[in-house]
Structures are given as C-alpha cells and as structure tokens.
C-alpha cells in the first residue's frame, strides 16, 4: 500500500465494533465473520505511531512541513511562495 499511496510507512491496528451503530448489511458482515464487539484498538501502539510521525514531521524543513500540512488539509498542492 505505501507505494500506491506515496506513503512511507503503513500500520494496521484492530478497531472498534459497536453493532448498535452499524447498518443491517454491516451487522450481517461482522456476524458472518464472527467479529467480537468491543474496542480492540491498541492505544499504546497508536500513540507510539503518532509520536514517530510527529518526530519525523518536526525534523522536516519548515517549508516542506507547511506544504505537507496544506496538502493534507486542502487536498491539493500548497500555493507557491
């Protein structure tokens, strides 16, 4: 996936299933797969991933960081300076 998206890293984590918040087809799908209800997110791993990303972003030259934030926020290239 990183090559297809241009990302340099990729992480997977379990998620949260709340059947009451799902629509009928979604409930049928998780029932068929026997997915247990509950919050199975690995918060220590998620927080560590966030710290890694923050450290990498802080290390970038400020102009590049602004361009990346603008691209993520607006979905397009930042205006040329």
Secondary structure as UniProt FT lines:
FT   HELIX           2..5
FT   STRAND          16..17
FT   HELIX           19..21
FT   HELIX           24..32
FT   TURN            33..34
FT   STRAND          38..39
FT   HELIX           43..58
FT   HELIX           62..74
//
